[in-house]
Amino acid sequence: MCMEKGEMTGSSRRYSRKIALEAVRLAEDGVCRKEIREKFNLGSQTLDSWMRRYGSQEYQHNKRRIYSKKERRAVINAVLHQGMSYREAQVAFGLCSVDSVRRWVKESLEEKPDLCEAVEPMAKNNKKEQEPEDVAALRRELELAKLKIEALNTLIDVAEDQLKIDIRKKSGARRSSK
């Protein structure tokens, strides 16, 4: 098999910097990414990685913004609890598309609320005074469990923001084939 100059060698899948820069230039010039991947025999993530590493300042500036879980929850809260319309939320939070707001709200409504939302503390009532000790102990354990769940959700949100990876399982996710 004869290889063209600058192609990868062996099974290590290493490309020269010249190839990477050429692929990035083509992508910035508007060539379809699929064509670029086929031309240089690239994997699906390689071109994206090169665009992040070697892309021009203009490309980096115009790149699609990724919103943190905290930012998304603020938008969702504004729509669901403060009565904002999707369009008002888009304008207020400086989003590019109303569709993003719709999708985030839909996804939040599909989540299991007991795992993802902060739990309100239970209101004190007169029945607590009349409960047996074992029921009162179970209520205290339940409150501690709710606090633990809220703390773990906060920890997951922070980890997802800092590490830029999705930790929670998505609905409809398929099992790995291992």
KOLDRENLUM-834456 format. One record per residue (C-alpha): residue number from 1; residue in three letters; x, y, z. Coordinates in steps of 0.2 Angstrom, whole numbers, plus 5000, padded with zeros to 4 digits. Layout:
   nr  rest    c1    c2    c3
  NUM   ALA     X     Y     Z
...
This chain:
   nr  rest    c1    c2    c3
    1   MET  5000  5000  5000
    2   CYS  5007  5017  4995
    3   MET  5004  5031  5007
    4   GLU  5003  5049  5001
    5   LYS  5015  5062  5009
    6   GLY  5009  5068  5026
    7   GLU  4997  5054  5029
    8   MET  4997  5044  5045
    9   THR  5009  5030  5047
   10   GLY  5006  5013  5056
   11   SER  4992  5010  5068
   12   SER  4997  5024  5080
   13   ARG  4985  5036  5071
   14   ARG  4997  5051  5072
   15   TYR  4995  5065  5059
   16   SER  5008  5078  5055
   17   ARG  5004  5096  5061
   18   LYS  5004  5101  5042
   19   ILE  4989  5089  5039
   20   ALA  4980  5096  5054
   21   LEU  4982  5114  5049
   22   GLU  4977  5110  5031
   23   ALA  4961  5102  5038
   24   VAL  4957  5116  5049
   25   ARG  4960  5129  5035
   26   LEU  4948  5119  5024
   27   ALA  4935  5119  5038
   28   GLU  4936  5137  5041
   29   ASP  4934  5140  5022
   30   GLY  4917  5131  5023
   31   VAL  4921  5114  5016
   32   CYS  4910  5101  5023
   33   ARG  4917  5092  5038
   34   LYS  4912  5075  5031
   35   GLU  4922  5078  5016
   36   ILE  4937  5084  5026
   37   ARG  4936  5068  5037
   38   GLU  4935  5057  5021
   39   LYS  4949  5066  5012
   40   PHE  4961  5064  5027
   41   ASN  4954  5048  5034
   42   LEU  4950  5056  5051
   43   GLY  4941  5049  5065
   44   SER  4925  5058  5071
   45   GLN  4933  5068  5085
   46   THR  4949  5072  5077
   47   LEU  4944  5086  5067
   48   ASP  4934  5094  5082
   49   SER  4950  5092  5092
   50   TRP  4960  5101  5079
   51   MET  4948  5115  5077
   52   ARG  4949  5118  5096
   53   ARG  4968  5118  5096
   54   TYR  4972  5126  5079
   55   GLY  4956  5136  5075
   56   SER  4958  5154  5072
   57   GLN  4952  5167  5084
   58   GLU  4937  5171  5073
   59   TYR  4932  5153  5073
   60   GLN  4934  5152  5092
   61   HIS  4924  5168  5094
   62   ASN  4910  5162  5083
   63   LYS  4909  5144  5090
   64   ARG  4893  5138  5098
   65   ARG  4892  5142  5117
   66   ILE  4890  5128  5129
   67   TYR  4879  5133  5144
   68   SER  4883  5126  5161
   69   LYS  4869  5116  5171
   70   LYS  4868  5131  5183
   71   GLU  4864  5143  5168
   72   ARG  4851  5131  5161
   73   ARG  4843  5129  5178
   74   ALA  4841  5148  5179
   75   VAL  4833  5149  5162
   76   ILE  4821  5134  5166
   77   ASN  4817  5142  5183
   78   ALA  4812  5158  5175
   79   VAL  4801  5149  5162
   80   LEU  4793  5137  5174
   81   HIS  4792  5147  5191
   82   GLN  4793  5165  5186
   83   GLY  4781  5164  5171
   84   MET  4792  5170  5158
   85   SER  4788  5165  5140
   86   TYR  4801  5156  5130
   87   ARG  4805  5171  5119
   88   GLU  4806  5182  5135
   89   ALA  4819  5170  5143
   90   GLN  4829  5170  5126
   91   VAL  4830  5189  5126
   92   ALA  4833  5190  5145
   93   PHE  4847  5177  5145
   94   GLY  4855  5182  5129
   95   LEU  4852  5165  5120
   96   CYS  4853  5163  5101
   97   SER  4838  5152  5100
   98   VAL  4820  5150  5107
   99   ASP  4822  5131  5103
  100   SER  4836  5129  5116
  101   VAL  4824  5136  5129
  102   ARG  4810  5124  5124
  103   ARG  4822  5109  5124
  104   TRP  4829  5113  5141
  105   VAL  4812  5115  5148
  106   LYS  4806  5099  5140
  107   GLU  4821  5089  5147
  108   SER  4819  5096  5164
  109   LEU  4801  5091  5164
  110   GLU  4806  5073  5159
  111   GLU  4819  5072  5173
  112   LYS  4814  5063  5189
  113   PRO  4810  5077  5201
  114   ASP  4815  5068  5217
  115   LEU  4833  5066  5210
  116   CYS  4836  5083  5202
  117   GLU  4827  5097  5211
  118   ALA  4830  5104  5228
  119   VAL  4818  5097  5241
  120   GLU  4808  5110  5251
  121   PRO  4809  5107  5270
  122   MET  4794  5099  5277
  123   ALA  4782  5111  5286
  124   LYS  4781  5108  5305
  125   ASN  4763  5103  5311
  126   ASN  4755  5098  5326
  127   LYS  4754  5079  5322
  128   LYS  4773  5078  5324
  129   GLU  4771  5081  5343
  130   GLN  4759  5066  5344
  131   GLU  4770  5054  5334
  132   PRO  4778  5039  5341
  133   GLU  4797  5040  5343
  134   ASP  4801  5027  5329
  135   VAL  4791  5038  5317
  136   ALA  4800  5054  5322
  137   ALA  4817  5045  5320
  138   LEU  4811  5039  5302
  139   ARG  4806  5057  5298
  140   ARG  4823  5064  5304
  141   GLU  4832  5050  5293
  142   LEU  4821  5055  5278
  143   GLU  4826  5074  5280
  144   LEU  4844  5069  5281
  145   ALA  4843  5058  5265
  146   LYS  4834  5073  5256
  147   LEU  4849  5084  5261
  148   LYS  4861  5071  5256
  149   ILE  4853  5070  5239
  150   GLU  4853  5089  5237
  151   ALA  4871  5089  5241
  152   LEU  4875  5075  5229
  153   ASN  4866  5084  5215
  154   THR  4875  5100  5218
  155   LEU  4892  5090  5218
  156   ILE  4887  5082  5202
  157   ASP  4883  5099  5194
  158   VAL  4899  5107  5200
  159   ALA  4909  5092  5193
  160   GLU  4900  5093  5176
  161   ASP  4904  5111  5175
  162   GLN  4922  5110  5179
  163   LEU  4926  5094  5170
  164   LYS  4915  5098  5155
  165   ILE  4908  5080  5155
  166   ASP  4890  5073  5157
  167   ILE  4889  5062  5172
  168   ARG  4870  5059  5174
  169   LYS  4863  5046  5163
  170   LYS  4852  5052  5149
  171   SER  4835  5045  5146
  172   GLY  4835  5032  5132
  173   ALA  4853  5029  5133
  174   ARG  4859  5012  5126
  175   ARG  4869  5000  5136
  176   SER  4887  4998  5130
  177   SER  4891  4982  5120
  178   LYS  4904  4975  5132
